[in-house]
Amino acid sequence: MGRAWQRALGLVVVLAANASNAPSYENYTFEKYLAEFEKSYGQEEHANRKLIFEESLQKVRAHNLEYESGAQTWLAVANHLADWSPEEFAQLRATKQNPSNLPLSQLLKTQANPDSMDWRTRGAVSAVKNQGGCGSCWAFSATETVESHYQIASGKLLTLAPQTYVNCVQNPQSCGGTGGCQGATMELAFNFTVQEGIALESDMPYAGRDQSCPSFKAAVKAAGYVKNPVNDAAAFETALATKGPMGVTVAAGSWQLYGGGIFHGCSKGFLGHQAVGYTKDYWIVRNSWGPGWGEKGYIRLSRASDAQTFINKNPADGTACKPLPKSQTIGGECGILFDTSYPHGVSAASEGIIV
């Protein structure tokens, strides 16, 4: 994705309607923060990080006053990203939308969906992971979605290797960046899975940096992928209910200090995630910033904006490939309804195949 978007997994989770009381952070110092998150810096960097942390802490306290008054529906926390600069945080958000090269878009039949769906309770969602400082959200989103659809097809939940995509996916149209840690798209990753497959994590461990593409043993392949109708909440809900977790592109620029609750009020920076379910009030999205972020690695996005759209007038920082369009119409909270897709025909690769 571009420095604005990130891919995510949206899932239906039955969580409490309101998060717990906001932490006060009374007498919470930078030194206590460093100890809590086991961080240490040299003298010059320590001073810079402290300034960033103190600014973040002010934002957290101000936001949570509004949360406690009922003016906000989500709480903020001083998490492991609280001492990251805006530039560092932007590096996490590397993904843009890639037009599908496969004619697999399909309209979904209208049907009565369950009031909620949670693929985690069905064993189809792997553990939350942490991409680190590499802008590989697109690769994690695609990997996790392939994992889920393989489990649905086979009953086996594998841990696949996002490093496969970071190392090997080509990005000639500069979709979401220049590839690897500089960004790409989940559709490019799905297409690579069709052509070459994806390795197990144990065979290609995540490095958090760009590497050359090695020969590897493909564990899983796909027959193709499907892009859901754009900005269509009903179709997206049906896909989640009937097909499985979805790869999604969302504007996550305001998520840095999210600590829980139903999120409303996004900025315009897009990233990649996985959607694994819904309720009538919110989508639940899985992130790749570790289980210490948000609600054990997840965020709940309000569905109050399902019928709303906004115009993205800077596609270069959003979800476009070259040649760039002048603008894009983005739908749903944080743009969750704009770019959603999933692989189909996911199966084990031929035994012993070397790519």
KOLZAKOL-492111 format. One record per residue: x, y, z of N, C-alpha, C, O, CB in turn. Coordinates in pm, whole numbers, plus 32768, in hexadecimal, padded with zeros to 4 digits. Glycine has a CB too. Example, Ala and Ser with C-alpha at 12.3 -4.5 7.8 and 13.67 -1.06 7.14 Angstrom:
<recs>
85277DC7830C84CE7E3E830C85287EB6830C85907EB4834E846B7E418389;85057F1F82C485577F9682CA850A80038313853D8072832485807FC4823C;
</recs>
This chain:
<recs>
80547F8A80008000800080008058807A800080D1807280147FA180018078;801B80E97FE9806681647FEC80828189807A805A814280D6801E81D37FA5;80C581F6808C80E5821B81148069824081618071826981D58148828C8117;7FF7823381207F7A825581647F2481DE81857EDC81E381E97F2D82B38111;7F27817281377EC88104814C7F0B808A81887F83807681787E8580DF80C9;7EBE803981CB7EF07FB881FC7E867F4E81F07E0F7F6D81FC7F1E7FC3828C;7EAC7ED281D97E4D7E6581CB7E277E2E82537E787E3082AF7E867DF68173;7DAC7DFD82617D837DCB82E27D227D5A82D77CE37D48826F7D487E388332;7D157D0D83417CB37CA283497C407CD3839D7C547CF184127CF07C218382;7BCA7CDC83677B567D0283B57B127C8583E47AFA7C2C83937AF57D5B8365;7AF37C7984637AAF7C0384907A417C2784EF7A437C90852F7B0E7BA484D0;79E07BCF84F879747BE58555799E7BB085DB79C27B3B85E778F27BA28526;799B7C02863D79C17BD686C279557BFF872379217C6E871C7A4A7C1186EB;79337BA6877E78D27BCA87E479207C01885A79507BB688AE78797B50880E;792B7C85885E79737CC988C879117D23891278A37D3D88E279EA7D1B8890;793C7D52898778E67DAC89D378CB7E298981791E7E54893279277DD28A5A;78567E64899478307EDA8947788A7F4F896678A07FA4890F779F7F008962;78BF7F5689DE79187FC38A0479997F8A8A3B79987F238A7E78D4801F8A6A;7A077FCD8A207A867FA18A577A8D7FC68AEA7A35800C8B1D7AFC7FDF8A09;7AF47F988B2D7B037FB48BBB7B2380478BD17B3D80918B727B707F5B8BF9;7B2180718C507B4180FB8C707BCB811F8C3D7C2780CD8C407B3781138D07;7BD9819A8C107C5981C78BD97CC281CF8C477CA481FD8CB57C49824E8B94;7D3D81A28C2C7DA781B08C907DC782438CA87DBE82948C4D7E2581658C62;7DEB82648D237E0282F18D467E8E831F8D1F7EA383948D007DED83068DDB;7EEE82C48D217F7A82E58D087FAE834F8D698008839C8D477F8C83168C78;7F7683528DE07FA783AE8E46803583868E6E805083128E8D7F4983AE8EC3;809083E88E6C811D83D18E8F8160836C8E3281C2832B8E58812783A28F20;812C835F8DBA816783018D5981D5834A8D0D81B883A58CBF80FB82C88CF7;825083238D2182C383678CE782FA83198C7082D482A68C588331837A8D50;8353835A8C28839383178BB783E782A18BE883F1823B8BA383EB83798B69;842382B08C5C847382438C93841C81C98CB2844481588C9A84BD82718D12;83A481E18CE7834881738D02831B81338C7E830B80B98C7582CE81A48D53;830681878C1A82DF81548B96834C80FA8B5D832F808E8B2A82C281C98B36;83CA81278B65843A80D78B31844280518B77845C7FEA8B3884BD81238B41;842D80538BFA84337FD68C4583C17F788C1E83D47EFF8C10842F7FF28CDC;834A7FB18C0D82D67F5E8BEC82E67F198B6682C17EA48B5782577FB38BEB;831D7F618B0483297F298A7E83B67EFA8A5D83D57ED989EA82FE7F908A19;840C7EF68AC384947EC08AB684E07F028A4485187EBF89ED848F7E288AA1;84E17F878A4785297FD589E2859E801D8A22859C803C8A9984CB803A899E;8604803889D3867580898A0286B280D1898A86B3809D891B86E180308A49;86E5814A89A2871D819D8938879E81DE896687B881EB89DD86B88208890C;87EF82068904886382578922883982E3894D87C38306894588C0825F88A9;88988333897C887783B389BB8829840F895E87C18445898588F683F889E7;8858842388E28815847F8887878B844C885E872A8496885E886B8497880A;878483CC883B87048393881386A283918889862A83A288778717830787DB;86D7837A8901868383798978863883FD898685C083FF89A386D8835E89F6;867F846B8971864184EF897D85D585048914856A853A893186AB855D8972;85F084D88898858E84E8882D85128492884684A184BE883385CC84C587A7;852B8417887084BB83BC888B846683EF88FF83EB83E088FF84EF832F88A9;84A6842A8960845C845D89D483FD84CD89A9838B84D389D884BD84908A3F;842B8525895083D585918920835B855988D682EB858788E9842485EF88C4;837484F68880830684B9883582A384768895822A84858887833C845287D0;82D9842C88F7828483E98959822E844C89A581B6843589B982DA839989BB;826A84BA89D1821E851C8A2081AF855C89CD814485798A02827C85898A55;81C88573894C815E85A688F580EE853F88E68078856288EA819785CB886A;811484C188D780B0845788CB805E844B894A7FE58438894580F383D188AB;80A1845589BD805B84488A3C7FF584B88A4F7F8984A28A8580BF84478AB0;801885318A217FB985A08A287F3E858289D27ECD859E89FA7FFC862489FA;7F55854A895C7EE5852789047E8E84BC89447E1384C3893E7F1A84F6887B;7ECD845989827E8383EE89C37E2A84258A327DB484048A397EE3838489FC;7E63847A8A877E1684B18AF77DA285078AC67D3384FE8AFB7E7185048B53;7DBB855B8A617D5285B28A2D7CE2856089ED7C6C857B8A027D8C861689C6;7D0984FC89A07CA484A8895E7C51845D89C57BD7845489B77CE8844488FF;7C9084288A2D7C4883D58A8E7BEC84278AE87B8C83F18B207CAA83898AE3;7C0784A88AF67BA684FE8B3A7B2385028AEB7AB784FF8B257BDE858D8B4D;7B2E85088A677AB885058A117A76847B8A1579FB84718A137ADC852A8981;7AC784138A1C7A91838B8A247A3E83798AA279D083428A9E7B0383238A20;7A7483A98B127A2E83988B9179B083EE8B9A795483CE8BE57A8B83BA8C05;79AC845A8B4C793484AE8B4B78CB847A8AEA785B84AD8AE57959853D8B25;78EF84148A9C789283DC8A3B789C841989B1785083F58957780983EC8A6B;78FA8476899F790984B8891D7956846188B9794F847988417950853D892E;79A083FE88EA79EA83A2889479C0831388B4799982F489257A8383B388A6;79C782BB8850799F823088627A1581D1886F7A028157887A7948820487EF;7A8E8207886E7B0481B2887C7B6881F788D67B6B827188DF7B43819287F2;7BBA81A789197C1E81E089737CA981DA89357CC5818588E07C1D819789FA;7CFF823489617D89823989337DE5820689A07DC682108A177DB082C98909;7E5881CF89787EB9819C89D87F4681C089AB7F5F81D989357EAB810289E9;7FA281C28A0C803081D489EE8069814989D5809E81098A30807C821E8A63;8060811C8959808C80958937811B80968903816280F98910802F805888CF;8146802788C881D1801B889A81F18077882682668086880281ED7F8C8872;818C80B687EB81A28115877D81A281A687AC81B18201875A813981038713;819281BD882D81828245886081FF829B885381F5831688578159824188F0;8273825F884282ED82AE882F832182A687A0839582C48785835A82808890;82CA827E874482ED827D86B682CB830486788264833F869782A3820B866B;832283348622830883B285DB829F839B856F828883298547838A83EA859D;825E8407853F81FE83F884D2823C83B6845781F9836A841181C6847F84AB;82BB83D4843C82FE839983C8830E830283D982FA82B6837A838683DB83B3;833482D8845283438248846B82BD8201846182B3819684268382823084F5;8256823E849B81D28201849781A081F68407815F819583E2816F825184EC;81C0825B83B681958259832A81D281E582DE819681B3827E81BA82DC82E5;824A81B783078289814782C3823A80C682D38245806C82808316813582F7;81EA80BC833D81968046834E8129804182E580F57FD682C48158804383D9;810680B682B1808F80C3825E80B580C481CB809E81288187804281418282;80ED8057819B811A8053811080C67FF380BE80E67F7D80B681AC802B8109;80598023808180087FD280277FA880267FD67F6C8084800B7FBA7F698075;7F9980077F587F3380447F037EE97FD57EB97F157F637EB47F7380A97EA0;7E7A7FF97E7F7E2A7F967E397E667F797DB07E937FD37D6A7D9B7FC67E2A;7E657EFB7D8C7E927ED17D097E1B7E9C7CBA7DD57E427CEA7F007E677D15;7E027ECF7C427D967E967BF27DB07E027BD77E1F7DDC7BB47D877EE37B6D;7D4A7DB07BE87D5B7D217BD57D777D017B437D387D397AE97CDE7CD67C04;7DD77CA87B2B7DF27C787AA67D9C7BFF7A847DA07BCB7A147E867C567A97;7D4D7BD17AE67CF97B5C7AD37C667B877AD07C3B7BD37B277D127AF37B42;7C187B587A707B8A7B807A677B347B317AC97ADE7AE37AA17B567B6B79D8;7B4D7B477B4C7B0C7AF47BB07AAB7B417C077A717B097C647B727AB37C06;7A977BC37BEB7A357C0E7C3979AB7BD07C2679877BA67BB87A347CA57C11;795E7BCA7C9078DA7B8E7C8578797BD57CE1789C7BFE7D4F78E07AF87CA6;77FD7BE27CB477937C187D08775E7BA77D5F77477B387D2F77217C587CB3;774B7BC47DDE771C7B5F7E3B76857B657E47764C7BD27E4B775E7B727EC5;76447AF37E4C75B27AEF7E5A75897B227EE375C87B037F48757E7A607E44;751E7B707EE474E97BA17F6374AB7B2C7FAF745C7ADF7F7674807C127F4C;74CD7B1E802E74957AB4808074977AE2811074DA7B43813474E47A2F806E;744C7A9B816274487ABD81EF74C87A8D823274E17A14823973CB7A7F8234;75177AEA826375937AC782A8757A7ABD833E751C7AFB837076017B30828B;75CB7A71838575BF7A71841775DB7AFB844F761F7B4C841076207A0A8456;75A57B1784C675B87B9B8503764B7BB6852076757C2A852375687BA68583;76987B4E853577277B5F854C77707AE3851B77357A78850C77457B7985E3;77F07AF3850378447A8484D778D07A9A850E79057B09850678467A77843A;790B7A32854579927A3C857C79E179C1855079D27955858A798F7A488618;7A3479D384EB7A80796284B77AEA793185197B1C78C2850B7AC379898435;7B0C7982857C7B6C795585E17B3478E086317B7D788486547B9279C88640;7AB178E4864D7A73787A869C7A6977F8864D7A4B778F868679E978A586CC;7A8177FF85CC7A7C778885767B08775585567B1876FB85037A3077A884F5;7B6C778E85987BF4775E85867C34778685037C95774684D87BF676CC8590;7C0077EF84C37C317814843E7C8F788B843E7CB478BD83D47BBD783283E5;7CB778BA84B47D0C793184BC7D86791185117D7A78E185827CBD79AA84F8;7DFB792C84DB7E78791085227E97797E85867E4F79E1858F7EED790184BE;7F03796D85D17F2A79CE86387F507A5385F97F837A5885897F9E7997868B;7F367AC086427F5C7B4686167FF47B50860E803B7B1E86657F237BB48675;80247B9085A480B47B9B858D80DF7C2D8592808B7C87859D80DB7B5C8506;81627C45858B81997CCC859181F77CE1851C825D7C9D851081E27CE58618;81D57D4084C582277D5B844F82A47DAB846E82FC7DB7841881D67DA383E8;82AE7DE384E883227E35850983227EB684B982B87EEC849983A27DE984F0;83997EE9849A83A57F68845583A07F5E83BE83B17FC3837A84227FAA847C;838A7EE9838883817ED382F782F37EEF82C982947EC4830A83AB7E4282D2;82E27F35825A825E7F54822582207EDF81DA81FF7EE9816482657FCC81CA;82127E70822181E67DF281E381587DCC820981347D57820282447D83820B;81067E2E8230807C7E10825680337DC781E77FE57D6C820280317E918279;804D7DEC816C800E7DAC80F8802F7D1780F47FD97CC580D4803C7DF08077;80AC7CF5811480D77C69811180987C19818380707BA68170816F7C608119;808E7C5781F9804F7C14826A7FBA7BFF82507F847B94826E80637C6482EC;7F797C64821A7EEA7C5881FD7ED07BE4819D7E787B9281B57EB47CDA81C2;7F1D7BDF81327F0C7B7380D07F2B7AEB810D7EE07A8C80F97F657B8B8056;7F997AE381587FC07A6481967F537A3081F37F2C79BC81EC80437A7481E3;7F227A88824A7EBE7A6082AC7E3B7A3782697DF679DC82987EA47AD18310;7E187A7981FC7D9E7A5681B57DAD79CF81707D4F797F816F7D797AC3814F;7E2179B681367E3A793280FA7E3778C581657DFC785B81507EC3793080B1;7E7578E081D97E70788082487DE1785C826B7DBF77E6827A7EB878B982C4;7D8C78C282787D0178AC82A07CB5785A82397C6B77FF825C7CBC793182B6;7CC7787A81BA7C7D783381537CB177A5813F7C66774D81177C83788080CF;7D31778F815A7D63770681587D2676B581CA7D03764181B87DFE77058161;7D1976F4823F7CDD76AE82B17C4B768B82947C1D761D82B37CE777038331;7C0276E9825A7B7676D0823A7B69765C81D77B0B760C81E17B34774F8201;7BC6765381797BC075EA81137BF1756381467BBC74FB811F7C137613809B;7C567565819E7C9974E881C47C8674BE82557C99744982787D2974F481A9;7C60751E82AA7C59750283397CDD751383817CE574FD83FA7C277478834F;7D46753983387DCB754883737DF475DC83717DEF761D83097E3374F28327;7E1C761083E57E49769B83EE7EE0769E83ED7F21767C84507E1176E1846E;7F1976C8837D7FAA76D0836E7FDA775C83917F8D77BC83917FD476AC82DE;805B776783B1809C77E983C080F377FE8346815D77C2833880F177F08445;80C5785582ED810A786E826F816878E5827B8167792C82E080A5788681FE;81B878FB821582287959821C820E79D981CD821579D7815282A6791781E8;81EF7A49821181E37AC881C982657AF2818682647B40812781B57B358228;82D67ABF81B883567AE0817B835D7AAF80EB83A97AE5809B83C97AA381CC;830D7A4980C883047A1C803E82DD7A907FE3831B7AA67F7B829E79A98030;82777AD9800A82477B497FBA82A87BBF7FC082C27BFF7F5A81BD7B757FEA;82DD7BDC8037833B7C4B804683B27C367FE883E07C957FA8836C7C5780D9;83E47BBC7FE1845B7B9F7F91843F7B937EFC84927BBB7EAA849B7B207FC1;83CB7B5E7ED883BA7B2A7E5183527B717DFA83577B647D7F83977A9D7E59;82F47BBA7E35828B7BF87DE382C37C707D9882FE7CCA7DD482137C247E3C;82B07C717D1682DB7CE07CC2826D7D4A7CBC81F67D2A7CC482FF7CAF7C34;82957DC87CAE82357E367CB282567E9C7C45827B7F0E7C6482347E7A7D3E;824A7E767BC682777ECD7B5982267F4D7B4982597FAF7B1282737E837ADA;81A97F4F7B7981567FC77B6C815B801F7BE8810D807D7BF680C67F9F7B51;81B880017C4381C7804F7CBF814280597D0A811B80C57D3681FD80DB7CA1;80FE7FEA7D1880807FE57D62809F7FE47DF780D07F807E2B802C7F697D3A;808280517E3A809980567ECA812980667EF0814B80577F6680647FDE7F09;817F80837E95820C80937EB38260804E7E4B823580397DDA822C805C7F3E;82D8802A7E7283357FEC7E14834D7F597E3383A77F1B7DFA83B980357E14;82FC7F217E8D83097E947EAE834B7E7D7F34838A7ED77F6B83567E4D7E43;833D7E047F67837D7DE07FE683517E39805882DA7E53806B84127DE77FD8;83B37E6780A583957EBD8118836A7F4980EF83417F988144840F7EC78172;83727F68806E83477FEB803D82B97FE680058289804A7FCF83A6801D7FD3;82777F74801281EA7F6E7FF281C67F2A7F70820F7F337F0D81B57FF47FEF;81557EE57F7281187EA97EFB80857E937F1D804D7EDD7F6E81607E217ED2;80457E2F7EE27FB77E187EFA7F9C7D857F147FEA7D2E7EED7F647E497E84;7F2E7D6B7F587F097CE07F737EE07C997EF37EF27C207EE77E967CDA7FD9;7EA97CE47E907E857CA47E127F007C727DC87EFD7C077D8B7E377D057DBB;7F6D7CBE7DCD7FEA7C8E7D9380177C0E7DD880477BB17D9880577CF97D9C;80087C0B7E5D802E7B957EA97FD57B1D7E8780067AAE7E7780287BB17F40;7F527B357E7A7EF87AC87E557F1C7A927DCA7F1B7A187DB47E657AF77E57;7F3B7AEC7D6F7F617AC17CE87FE17A6E7CEB7FED7A0C7CA17F727B3B7C8D;80407A957D4180BA7A477D50809A79BC7D8780D879597D60811E7A907DAD;803879B57DE3801179347E1C7FD678D97DB17FEB78607DB47FAB79487E8D;7F8E79137D527F5878C67CE27FCA788F7C8D7FC9781A7C667EFA791D7C8C;802B78E37C71809678BD7C14810278677C54813278087C1780D479397BDB;812878897CD1819D784A7D0D818278097D9581CA77AD7DBC820878AF7D1D;811D78377DDD810278027E62814478537ED0818178BB7EB5813177737E6B;813778247F4B817278657FC081AE77FB801A8178778D8027810778B9800C;821E781C8058826877BE80AD823177BD813B81E57816816282FC77E180B0;825777598188823D77578217829977BB825E830877D48230825176CA8250;826A77F382CD82BC784D831D833C7808834A83A578488350826E78808396;83357789836A83AB773F839884157732832A848B77218348838376B683C9;83EA773882AC8449772D823D848077B5821184EC77BB81D6840776EA81C8;84377821822D846578A78209843D7908827883DC79528269842A78D5817F;8486790882E884617959835D845D79EE833C84A87A1F82E784C4794183D0;84037A35838083F67AC5836884737B0E839684A27AFB8406837B7AFD83B0;84A97B62833D85247BAB835B850A7C3E8378855E7C8083B685847B9F82E7;84987C73834D847B7CFF836384CE7D5D830D84DE7DD2832E848F7D2183F1;85027D2A829F85527D7B8243854F7D3981B9852A7CC481AB85E77D8B8276;85757D85815485797D5180CC85ED7CF080BC865B7D0880EE85847DC38066;85D47C838077863A7C21805786277BF67FC685BF7C127F8A86357BA780B7;868A7BB27F8E867B7B7B7F08861A7B057F0D86077AC77F7687037B4F7ECE;85DE7AE77E9D857C7A7A7E9685C479F67E81860279E17E1885157A937E25;85BD799C7EE28602791B7ED485A778B37E92853078CB7E81863078E87F5E;85E078427E6C858D77D07E49854877A17EC9858577A07F3385E1775D7E08;84CB777A7EBF8485774F7F37841F76E37F1683F376D57EA4844077C67F7B;83FC76987F7B839676307F6F830E766D7F8C82F6769C7FFB83B375B87FCE;82B7766D7F2A823176A57F3D81DB76457F8E81D075CF7F6C81EF76C47EB6;819E76777FF981467625804B80B5762D801E806B75CB80258150764F80DD;808C76A47FF0800176BE7FCC7FFC770F7F4C805077657F347FB8770A803F;7F9976F37EF97F8177427E817EED77677E7C7E9E773B7ED07FAB76F37E01;7EC877B97E1A7E3D77E27E087E1977DA7D747E7177E37D1E7E2478717E3F;7D9877CA7D587D6B77C67CCD7D5778527C957D6078667C1C7CEB77777CC2;7D3A78B27CEC7D22793B7CC17CFD79907D387D0D79667DAB7CB479417C57;7CCB7A077D1E7C997A5B7D8B7C217AAC7D5B7C0F7AC17CE37D087AB87DC1;7BD17AD97DBA7B567B217D9E7B5C7BAB7DDE7B7E7BB77E537ADA7AD37DD0;7B3A7C137D927B2A7C997DC87A957CB27DD97A477CA57D7B7B6B7D057D6B;7A6D7CD57E5279E17CEF7E6F79B47D757E337A087DCA7E1679C97CEE7F06;79327D887E1F79007E097DEE79307E7D7E4579347E727EBF78677E087DE8;79547EEA7E05798E7F5D7E4A79247FA77E9C78B57FC07E6C79CF7FBD7DE6;79487FC97F1878F3801C7F7078677FE27F847805802C7F8878E880A97F36;785F7F5E7F8F77DE7F197F9D77DE7ECA801F78147E5C802577C47EBB7F22;77A27F03808877A47EC4810C775A7E3F810C77877DE0814D77677F218173;76EA7E3780C5769D7DBB80C376EC7D49808276ED7CD980B476197DD08078;772E7D688012777E7D027FCF77F57CD8802578187C62802A77AE7D357F47;78337D39806878A57D1B80BE787B7CC3813378C07C63815578E57D9D80F2;78087CE4817177D77C9281E077BA7C0481B177DB7BA381F677587CD1821D;777C7BF7813C775D7B72810877DC7B2380EC77E37AAB8108770A7B7E8088;78417B6580B678C07B21809D78FD7AF0811F792E7A80812679217B7E8054;78FC7B45818679317B1D820878E37AA88243791D7A4D827D792F7B938269;78607AAC8233780C7A44826F781879BF8227781379568266777D7A71826F;782879C281A3781F7948815378A37915811C78AF789E80FF77C2795E80E4;7905796D810C7984794480CF79F5793781347A4678DA812C79AB79A88065;79FB799481957A68799081F67AA57A19820A7A717A7C81D67AD3792F81CA;7B127A2282567B567AA1826C7B7E7AE481E87B9B7AA181857BD27A8D82C3;7B7D7B6981EA7B9A7BB881737C187C0C81887C307C3E81F57B247C128151;7C677C1B81207CCF7C7F81217C907D0681037C3F7D1180A77D3F7C5E80BB;7CB27D6D81507C787DF1813C7CE57E5C81417D4F7E48817B7C0B7E0E81A6;7CC87ECC81027D207F4081067CDA7FAD81557C687FD081377D457F718077;7D1C7FE381BB7CDB804682117D3780BD822B7DB180B3821D7CB180078295;7CFB812C82517D4681A382777D65819A830B7D0E81B3835F7CF782268255;7DE08178832C7E05815B83B77E5D81C683F57E9F81AD845A7E4B80D783BE;7E60823C83B97EBA82A483EB7E9982D784757EED831684B57EB98315838D;7E1E82BE84A57DF682EC852B7DF8827C85937DC6828F86027D6A83288525;7E30820A85717E27819685C97E9C818686297E9C812B867B7E1C811C8576;7EFF81DB86207F7C81C586697F6681AE86FE7FA6815787397FD9823A8655;7F0E81FB873C7EFA81F587CD7E7681B187F37E4A81BD88657EFE82828808;7E38816B87967DB9812787B37DCD80BC881E7E2B806D88187D8080E78733;7D7380BB88807D7E805B88ED7D02800789047D047FAB89567D9F80A18969;7C94802588BD7C1B7FD688CE7B9E802788B37BA380A288B27C157F9B8958;7B2E7FE4889E7AB0802688827A8F802387EE7AD97FEA879E7AB280B488B3;7A20806187CA79F48066873F7A2A80E586FF7A0481538726795880618735;7A8180D7869E7AC9814886647A74819085FD7A35815285A77B4D81198625;7A75821586087A2F826B85A87A8082EB85997AAA832585FD799C828A85D6;7A968317851F7ADE839485087B69837E84D07BCC83A3850F7AE883E28587;7B718342845A7BF2831F84207C35839583DB7BF383F483B07BE282AE83BD;7CB8838C83D27D0583E5837B7D0883A482F17CBC834882D67D9783FE83B3;7D5F83D5829B7D6083A382127DE3835F81ED7E1A837A81837D46841581B1;7E16830782427E8F82BD82217E70822982187E4081F0827A7EFE82D78288;7E8981E981A87E56816381917EBD80F581A67F348106818A7E22815B8106;7E8D808181DA7EDF800E81FD7E957F8D81DD7E207F8F81B87F0780128291;7EDA7F1B81EB7E9E7E9981CE7E817E49824B7ED37E4682A77EF77E4A8174;7E0D7E0782507DE47DB782C37D8C7D4382947D7C7D2C821C7D987E0E832A;7D547CFB82F67CFB7C8C82D67C7A7C9B83247C7C7CB1839D7D3E7C0482F5;7C087C9182DF7B867C9483217B577C0583347B517BB882D47B1E7CE782D0;7B367BE183B17B0E7B5783C97A827B4A83FF7A587ADC84237B6D7B178428;7A387BB8840579B07BAB8434796B7C318445799D7C97841779AF7B6284B5;78F77C30848678A77CAA8495783E7C94850178207C23852778657CD28410;78077D02853177867D06857477367D72852E77647DAB84CB77947D218611;76C17D8F855F76717DF9852176AB7E83853C768D7EE284F475E07DF28553;76FF7E8F85A477337F1285CC77C17F2D859E77E87FA18593772C7F1D8660;780E7EC68583789B7EDE856178D67E69851278A87DF7851978ED7EF585E0;793F7E8C84C879987E29848C7A0D7E1784EC7A357E75852F79C97E5683FC;7A437D9F84F27ABB7D8C85447B2E7D6B84E77B277D1084957AA77D1B85AE;7B987DB684F67C097DB0849A7C867D8484E47CA57DB485517C1F7E398457;7CCB7D2A84A87D497CF984DF7DBD7D4984A77DC57D60842E7D5B7C6284C1;7E157D7384FE7E8A7DC084D67F067D6884E07EFE7CF6850E7E9A7E3E852E;7F777D9C84B47FF67D5184BD805D7DA3850A80D27DAB84E4802B7D2D8430;802F7DE2857880877E3085CF809C7DEB865580C67E2B86B6804D7EBB85E4;80807D6B865B80967D1D86D4801C7D18872E7FC57D6E872481097D568720;80147CB387867F9F7CA387DF7F967D0B884D7F2F7D15888F7FA27C1B881D;80017D5A88627FFC7DC388C77FB77E4288987F9E7E9C88E780867DE488F3;7F977E4888177F547EBE87E07EBD7EA787DF7E907E3787C77F877EDD8750;7E6F7F1187FA7DDE7F0B87EC7D9F7EA688487DC57E9B88BD7DB97EEC8760;7D3D7E5D88157CFA7DF488617D397D6E883D7D037D2087EE7C5F7DF38844;7DAF7D56887A7DFC7CDC88617E1E7CCD87CD7E1C7C5F87967DAF7C608891;7E3E7D3F878E7E657D3E87027DF67D5F86A17E0E7D6286287E9B7CBB86E1;7D7E7D7986D27D0A7D95867E7CD27E21869A7CEF7E5D87017C9D7D2C8694;7C837E52863C7C3A7ED0864D7BAB7EBA861C7B937E7285BB7C807F4585FF;7B4D7EFA86617AC17EF886367AA27F7B85EE7AB47FE786267A607EE286B0;7A767F7185737A547FE7852279BD7FF7851B79757F9984FA7A917FDB8494;798F806F85397900808C853978C1807284AF78FE808F844878E7811D8563;7849803D84B077FE802A8434779E809E841A7751809983BA77B17FA88439;77A38105846D774B81788458776A81BE83D47715820783A0775981DB84CB;77E381A8839E780C81EA83227800818F82A8783681AF823F789A821C832E;77BB811E82B577B380BF8245777D80FE81C577A880D98158775C804B826C;7721815C81D276E38198815C77268219813076F8825B80D3765081B28176;77938240817477D582BF8157785182A9810178918240810877FA830681D9;7873830D80B278EC830A80617936838E806D78FA83F4809278CB82EB7FCD;79B6838D804F7A02840980447A5B84007FCA7A7683937F977A55842380C5;7A8984737F9C7ADC84797F257B6F84827F4E7B9784DE7F967AB584F27ECC;7BBD84247F207C4D84287F347C8A84707EBB7C8E84397E4D7C8A83987F46;7CB984EA7ED07CEE853B7E627D84852B7E517DC0856F7DFD7CCD85CC7E79;7DC184D37E9E7E5084BD7E927E6C84277E897EA583ED7EE57E9C84FB7F0A;7E4583E77E1A7E5683577E0D7EE683287E1B7EFF82B47E3D7E20832A7D8A;7F4683817E007FD383597E0D7FF483327E9C804B82DE7EB3802E83CA7DE0;7FAF836D7EFE7FC3834A7F897F5482EE7FBB7F4882D680337FCA83C77FDF;7F0682BC7F607E9682687F877E9C81DE7F4A7EEF818D7F737E1682A97F60;7E4681C37EE97E3481387EBE7E3F81247E287DFF80CA7DF27DAF81077EEC;7E8E81747DE37E93816A7D527F1A81387D207F8081437D637E7381F07D14;7F1681017CA77F8E80DA7C5E7FA4813D7BEC7F4A81897BC77F8280487C28;801B813D7BB68037818F7B417FF9814E7AC67FFD80D47AB780D081A17B2E;7FBE81A07A6C7FAA82317A737F3D82567AD87ED882117AE27F86826979E8;7F5382C07B227EFD82E27B927E7B83247B657E7D837A7B0D7F46833E7BF2;7E0982FD7BA07D8D83467B877D9083CB7BD17DE383DF7C2A7D1282F37BB4;7D3884277BAC7D3484A97BEF7CF984A07C7A7D1F84EC7CD37CE4850C7B9C;7C9C84437C8F7C5C84347D117C1E83AA7D1C7C1283627CB87BF284A27D28;7BF683867D967BB283077DB07B41831F7E147B4F83737E6E7C16829B7DE4;7AD482D87E067A6582DF7E657A71826A7EC67A6981F67E9D79DC82DE7E1D;7A8482897F457AA382267FAC7A2C8218800A79F3827E80347B23824D7FFC;7A03819D802C798C8188807D79A5814281017A0380F3810E792A813A8031;7950816081657955811E81E779B8815F82467A0B81B0821D7977808E81D6;79AF813A82C67A0C816F832A7A9A814A83057AB980D582ED79E9813983B7;7AF081AE82FF7B7D819C82DA7B8C8162824D7BF5812A822C7BC28141833F;7B24816E81FA7B2B813C81717B2880A581667B53806E81017BA6816D8131;7AF4806181CC7AFC7FCF81D07AB37F8B815D7AD47F19813B7AC67F9C8251;7A517FCD81217A007F8E80BA7A377FA1802D79FF7F6C7FCD79747FC280C0;7AA37FED801F7AD380117F9A7B1B7F9E7F537AFD7F817EDF7B2F80887FA3;7B777F5F7F977BCE7EFB7F577BD07E7E7FAE7C1E7E75800D7C5F7F327F43;7B7A7E1D7F8E7B717DA17FDB7B7C7D2B7F7C7B427D2C7F107AED7D9B802C;7BC67CC57FA47BDA7C537F4C7C017BD87F9C7C227BE080127C447C737EE3;7BFC7B667F597C227AE87F997C4D7A837F2F7C207A8C7EBC7BAC7AB07FEF;7CA37A257F537CCB79BD7EF47C62794F7EEC7C18793A7F4D7D5479817F1C;7C5A790B7E7D7C0078977E757C4E78207E3E7CB8782F7E017B8478B67E1C;7C1677AA7E547C5B77317E287CDF771C7E6F7D4076EE7E327C7277367D94;7CE5773F7EF07D6177307F3C7D75769E7F627D1A765F7F977D60778A7FBB;7DEB76687F457E0575DB7F5E7E9975C57F757EEB761F7F5D7DD375847EEA;7EBC754D7FA27F48752B7FB47F8D75277F2C7F5474F57ECB7F5874A47FFE;8007755B7F27805575527EAC808074C17E98807F74727EF680D175B17EB2;80A5749F7E1D80D474177E02814973F77E5E81A474487E6E80FD74077D6F;814673827E9881AC735C7EFA823773647EBB8251732B7E51819272CE7F30;828E73AB7EFF831973B37ED4833374187E6783A474227E378345732F7EA6;82CF74657E3F82E474C67DD4834875307DFF834075647E6E825F75077DAC;83A475517DA9840675BA7DC283EC762C7D6083EA76187CE7849875847DB4;83D776A47D9783BD77187D42843E77617D26843E77C67CE0835677777D84;
</recs>
